[in-house]
Every structure is written in structure tokens, then in C-alpha cells.
Amino acid sequence: MTSTAHSTSSLPQQQPYSDQSIPVGAPPPYTAVDPTPEETTIGTSDDIDPELAGNQAGSAVDSETQSSPAMPATQSNLHQRYLFNIFSFEEAVVFAIYPITVCLGSLVSVISQPDTYFSSKRNFFNVIFVKNGWFWTTIVFLIHCVRLRISRPQGLLMRYAITTLWWYLFTQWFFGAPLMDRIFLGTGGTCQVGDRPSHSGWTSVGCRHAAGEWTGGHDISGHSFLLTHASLFLWYEILPVLTERGPLARQINTKIVMALLLLWWWMLLMTGIYFHSFLEKVTGWIMGLISWAMLYVVVPRVPLLKRLFSVPGV
Ligand SMILES: CCCCCCCC/C=C\CCCCCCCC(=O)SCCNC(=O)CCNC(=O)[C@H](O)C(C)(C)COP(=O)(O)OP(=O)(O)OC[C@H]1O[C@@H](n2cnc3c(N)ncnc32)[C@H](O)[C@@H]1OP(=O)(O)O
């Protein structure tokens, strides 16, 4: 995600993603306006369809090795990065949304906790959407992907696989009980049925089935985790499309992704107001950063991994 300066005399149509409706030979919609010999593009060459890139995509231009010190000041400012070179401006904003929301929700909860539709665990959006949150995130991610024209989809599949794996290990199964339940039990938590610890209470799901009370340990907020984890994944996949402001950004597919992101944000705010302690929500948020940090912060800085995962926007 570093700013890139490609010599585009041989790469006239590099773009992060291609719209299938754009004819071959049409002007490149996702390159910087006012192209210069040192035109700036967003996206890895691995994502580019060779058809649209004039069969030059295979020549894998590495954005880090190609960064030109001679890049015009106006363009380099446009792609300025912040905080140890981790964030572009848009990424910093997206990243900040979630800790701010957790803090805001927690602040509201201290002031007052009004009884509303969303204070009920049985509310429609919780039961249908968040409780099946990875399913919906997957569907919406597919909706985003089907309109992209990507020459080598392995990177995209691997990014989804890693993100899914971390969700699975943390919330569903980690060689037995999921990580979030192991942390709860390891910090002194038990499943109390009546006044006795239950033997079926090795997982929060098992405890619920035994009509027990999951109590005593550090109960990391699964909602805080899932909503942060899924949102950062979707944001980082869609940001290159949004920041280019091309035709893809106006497609219904983009709007569907944004609608789910809005719902995830709202539900995180509700979690902030009505559920868990502040520390449990903060640790949920931190755990929700792990695969994002790996895929979108570490991977782009290791050339081999960067090529393997072809992270968009990098
Ligand atoms: C050219 C290509 C073309 C391709 C075309 C292809 C087409 C293909 C078509 C189709 C393919 C489809 C493929 C799909 C594949 C999908 C794969 C999957 O992913 S399947 C898995 C789905 N499973 C999930 O998604 C589970 C997600 N849920 C979880 O992980 C957990 O439930 C989690 C982490 C969300 C929460 O766990 P907690 O609820 O037990 O724990 P806490 O968050 O700590 O909450 C404690 C209590 O507080 C409430 N709470 C917290 N925040 C709340 C809030 N905001 N509102 C209400 N209640 C809240 C909770 O409800 C909970 O209550 P209480 O214990 O249940 O009674």
C-alpha cells in the first residue's frame, strides 16, 4: 500500500481491479488523473487482467522496488502514508472508526442504558445477521469479487482463507474449545449450573446448552471481535475501488458492501452500549486486528508474501 510510481509507457492500463463492462482498449479508469510518465497506480500487478493490461501484467512491477524518488511532489503528497508508513489517509480513518465506536458506546453506557429494541439479545439484526456474521461477510465479499476481473485469484482466495481461519480459530474451534473460550477458562472462568461448575461447560456454546452461566473469567466480546475483524477485512478489500472513484465504486455491489459495513458498525455501537465490560470489548477489538495486521500491514512488507497474497491497494 505504499505509493507507487510506475513507468507506464509500457504499462498503459494498470489498474487495481477491472470492470468487466469496460472494453479492452478503453482509457484506464483507475489510474491517476492526468497521467504522466511516472503515473501513480493503486493495486498490485498480480490483480491485473493481462488482457486489459496489454499483456504486461505478468511482468510483475513491484511497487516497492519501483517507487521513484523523482515522483512529482503533488502526487507523492496524494499518496502520503502515516504512522510508521502503515496507513494512507483513508485507511487511517477506517482503522480509527472501530476503537472510537467501542469507546463511544462504552461512554454512552456509563451515562445511560436506555431500553431499546437493540438492547435485546433477540433483536432481528443480532439473531439473523451478527450471529451468522461470517456467513454474511462471506456472501458480501463474494458479491464484491464476482464483478472484479482478476488474472490470478489465488491472492484473493488466500486473503479470504487466512481471515476465515482466524475467525474460526478464535470463535469456533481451536483443537477443541475456541481461543476465546480458552482465554475465558484460563482466566478463571467456569460454567456454573446452579451452584456447581458444569462438565459440559468447556465451551460457551456447551455452557449455554447446559443452561449454565458462563461466569468468572475474562469473557472477550465475540461481537466486538467479529464486527471489527469482518469490517476491516471488507474495508481493506473495497478501499482501492472506493478511492479510485471509478465506475466500480458506483456499482450496486459496492453499495451492498457498504450497507453491511454500516450494519456492522451500528451493531458494534450497540455492543458498546449494552453488552460486556469495557476491557472485554477492547480485547475483542484487539483480537479483531490480528489477521488484518498480518495481511495488510506485515505481508505487504515482505516481498515474497506480498506477491503471494497480492494485497489490493499495495
Ligand atoms: C465467479 C465466482 C462466482 C461465485 C459465486 C458463488 C456463489 C456461492 C454461493 C454461496 C456460497 C456460500 C458460501 C458461504 C460460506 C460461508 C462460510 C461460513 O462462514 S459459514 C459459518 C457461519 N457462521 C457464522 O457466521 C457464525 C458467526 N458467529 C460467531 O462467530 C459468534 O456467534 C460471535 C463471535 C458473533 C459471538 O459470539 P457470542 O454471541 O456467543 O458472544 P459475545 O459476542 O461475547 O456476546 C455475549 C452475549 O451478548 C450478546 N450481544 C453482544 N452484542 C450484542 C448486540 N450488539 N446485540 C444483541 N446482543 C448482543 C450476544 O448475543 C450474547 O448473548 P447470548 O450469550 O447468545 O445470549
The ligand as an SDF file (V2000), in Angstrom:
LIG
                    3D

 67 69  0  0  0  0  0  0  0  0999 V2000
  -17.1370  -16.4920  -10.3700 C   0  0  0  0  0  0  0  0  0  0  0  0
  -17.3990  -16.8630   -8.9420 C   0  0  0  0  0  0  0  0  0  0  0  0
  -18.8530  -16.9810   -8.6340 C   0  0  0  0  0  0  0  0  0  0  0  0
  -19.0370  -17.3560   -7.2400 C   0  0  0  0  0  0  0  0  0  0  0  0
  -20.4620  -17.4650   -6.8810 C   0  0  0  0  0  0  0  0  0  0  0  0
  -20.5640  -18.2760   -5.6830 C   0  0  0  0  0  0  0  0  0  0  0  0
  -21.9120  -18.3790   -5.1120 C   0  0  0  0  0  0  0  0  0  0  0  0
  -21.8410  -19.2030   -3.9100 C   0  0  0  0  0  0  0  0  0  0  0  0
  -23.0000  -19.0490   -3.0850 C   0  0  0  0  0  0  0  0  0  0  0  0
  -22.9630  -19.3400   -1.8790 C   0  0  0  0  0  0  0  0  0  0  0  0
  -21.7730  -19.7640   -1.1300 C   0  0  0  0  0  0  0  0  0  0  0  0
  -21.9750  -19.5300    0.2910 C   0  0  0  0  0  0  0  0  0  0  0  0
  -20.7470  -19.8690    0.9780 C   0  0  0  0  0  0  0  0  0  0  0  0
  -20.8880  -19.3780    2.3660 C   0  0  0  0  0  0  0  0  0  0  0  0
  -19.7780  -19.9090    3.1640 C   0  0  0  0  0  0  0  0  0  0  0  0
  -19.8150  -19.2440    4.4720 C   0  0  0  0  0  0  0  0  0  0  0  0
  -18.9290  -19.9520    5.3460 C   0  0  0  0  0  0  0  0  0  0  0  0
  -19.3020  -19.5530    6.7100 C   0  0  0  0  0  0  0  0  0  0  0  0
  -18.7940  -18.5960    7.1790 O   0  0  0  0  0  0  0  0  0  0  0  0
  -20.4420  -20.4860    7.4890 S   0  0  0  0  0  0  0  0  0  0  0  0
  -20.3860  -20.0460    9.1530 C   0  0  0  0  0  0  0  0  0  0  0  0
  -21.3880  -19.0820    9.5060 C   0  0  0  0  0  0  0  0  0  0  0  0
  -21.2870  -18.8700   10.9570 N   0  0  0  0  0  0  0  0  0  0  0  0
  -21.1830  -17.6720   11.4180 C   0  0  0  0  0  0  0  0  0  0  0  0
  -21.1430  -16.7210   10.7070 O   0  0  0  0  0  0  0  0  0  0  0  0
  -21.1210  -17.5690   12.9380 C   0  0  0  0  0  0  0  0  0  0  0  0
  -20.6870  -16.1980   13.3620 C   0  0  0  0  0  0  0  0  0  0  0  0
  -20.8430  -16.0480   14.8140 N   0  0  0  0  0  0  0  0  0  0  0  0
  -19.8280  -16.1030   15.6820 C   0  0  0  0  0  0  0  0  0  0  0  0
  -18.6850  -16.2840   15.2910 O   0  0  0  0  0  0  0  0  0  0  0  0
  -20.1870  -15.9260   17.1540 C   0  0  0  0  0  0  0  0  0  0  0  0
  -21.5570  -16.1270   17.3050 O   0  0  0  0  0  0  0  0  0  0  0  0
  -19.8610  -14.4740   17.6100 C   0  0  0  0  0  0  0  0  0  0  0  0
  -18.3680  -14.3050   17.5860 C   0  0  0  0  0  0  0  0  0  0  0  0
  -20.5320  -13.4210   16.7700 C   0  0  0  0  0  0  0  0  0  0  0  0
  -20.4260  -14.0960   19.0040 C   0  0  0  0  0  0  0  0  0  0  0  0
  -20.4320  -14.9840   19.9200 O   0  0  0  0  0  0  0  0  0  0  0  0
  -21.4180  -14.8000   21.2360 P   0  0  0  0  0  0  0  0  0  0  0  0
  -22.6510  -14.0640   20.8570 O   0  0  0  0  0  0  0  0  0  0  0  0
  -21.5910  -16.1500   21.7990 O   0  0  0  0  0  0  0  0  0  0  0  0
  -20.5640  -13.9680   22.2810 O   0  0  0  0  0  0  0  0  0  0  0  0
  -20.4620  -12.4200   22.6080 P   0  0  0  0  0  0  0  0  0  0  0  0
  -20.2770  -11.5910   21.3890 O   0  0  0  0  0  0  0  0  0  0  0  0
  -19.3770  -12.2940   23.5940 O   0  0  0  0  0  0  0  0  0  0  0  0
  -21.8880  -11.9620   23.2310 O   0  0  0  0  0  0  0  0  0  0  0  0
  -22.3220  -12.3200   24.5190 C   0  0  0  0  0  0  0  0  0  0  0  0
  -23.8310  -12.0940   24.5810 C   0  0  0  0  0  0  0  0  0  0  0  0
  -24.1210  -10.7160   24.3440 O   0  0  0  0  0  0  0  0  0  0  0  0
  -24.9930  -10.5780   23.2380 C   0  0  0  0  0  0  0  0  0  0  0  0
  -24.6490   -9.4120   22.4270 N   0  0  0  0  0  0  0  0  0  0  0  0
  -23.4490   -8.8330   22.2740 C   0  0  0  0  0  0  0  0  0  0  0  0
  -23.5260   -7.7870   21.4420 N   0  0  0  0  0  0  0  0  0  0  0  0
  -24.8510   -7.6960   21.0780 C   0  0  0  0  0  0  0  0  0  0  0  0
  -25.5640   -6.8170   20.2370 C   0  0  0  0  0  0  0  0  0  0  0  0
  -24.9790   -5.7930   19.6120 N   0  0  0  0  0  0  0  0  0  0  0  0
  -26.8930   -7.0230   20.0640 N   0  0  0  0  0  0  0  0  0  0  0  0
  -27.5130   -8.0310   20.7090 C   0  0  0  0  0  0  0  0  0  0  0  0
  -26.8790   -8.9180   21.5230 N   0  0  0  0  0  0  0  0  0  0  0  0
  -25.5630   -8.7370   21.6980 C   0  0  0  0  0  0  0  0  0  0  0  0
  -24.8130  -11.8620   22.4450 C   0  0  0  0  0  0  0  0  0  0  0  0
  -25.9480  -12.1430   21.6630 O   0  0  0  0  0  0  0  0  0  0  0  0
  -24.5490  -12.8790   23.5150 C   0  0  0  0  0  0  0  0  0  0  0  0
  -25.7410  -13.3240   24.0010 O   0  0  0  0  0  0  0  0  0  0  0  0
  -26.0190  -14.9100   24.2710 P   0  0  0  0  0  0  0  0  0  0  0  0
  -24.8820  -15.3810   25.1090 O   0  0  0  0  0  0  0  0  0  0  0  0
  -26.0560  -15.5590   22.9380 O   0  0  0  0  0  0  0  0  0  0  0  0
  -27.3210  -14.9300   24.9700 O   0  0  0  0  0  0  0  0  0  0  0  0
  1  2  1  0
  2  3  1  0
  3  4  1  0
  4  5  1  0
  5  6  1  0
  6  7  1  0
  7  8  1  0
  8  9  1  0
  9 10  2  0
 10 11  1  0
 11 12  1  0
 12 13  1  0
 13 14  1  0
 14 15  1  0
 15 16  1  0
 16 17  1  0
 17 18  1  0
 18 19  2  0
 18 20  1  0
 20 21  1  0
 21 22  1  0
 22 23  1  0
 23 24  1  0
 24 25  2  0
 24 26  1  0
 26 27  1  0
 27 28  1  0
 28 29  1  0
 29 30  2  0
 29 31  1  0
 31 32  1  0
 31 33  1  0
 33 34  1  0
 33 35  1  0
 33 36  1  0
 36 37  1  0
 37 38  1  0
 38 39  2  0
 38 40  1  0
 38 41  1  0
 41 42  1  0
 42 43  2  0
 42 44  1  0
 42 45  1  0
 45 46  1  0
 46 47  1  0
 47 48  1  0
 47 62  1  0
 48 49  1  0
 49 50  1  0
 49 60  1  0
 50 51  1  0
 50 59  1  0
 51 52  2  0
 52 53  1  0
 53 54  1  0
 53 59  2  0
 54 55  1  0
 54 56  2  0
 56 57  1  0
 57 58  2  0
 58 59  1  0
 60 61  1  0
 60 62  1  0
 62 63  1  0
 63 64  1  0
 64 65  2  0
 64 66  1  0
 64 67  1  0
M  END
$$$$
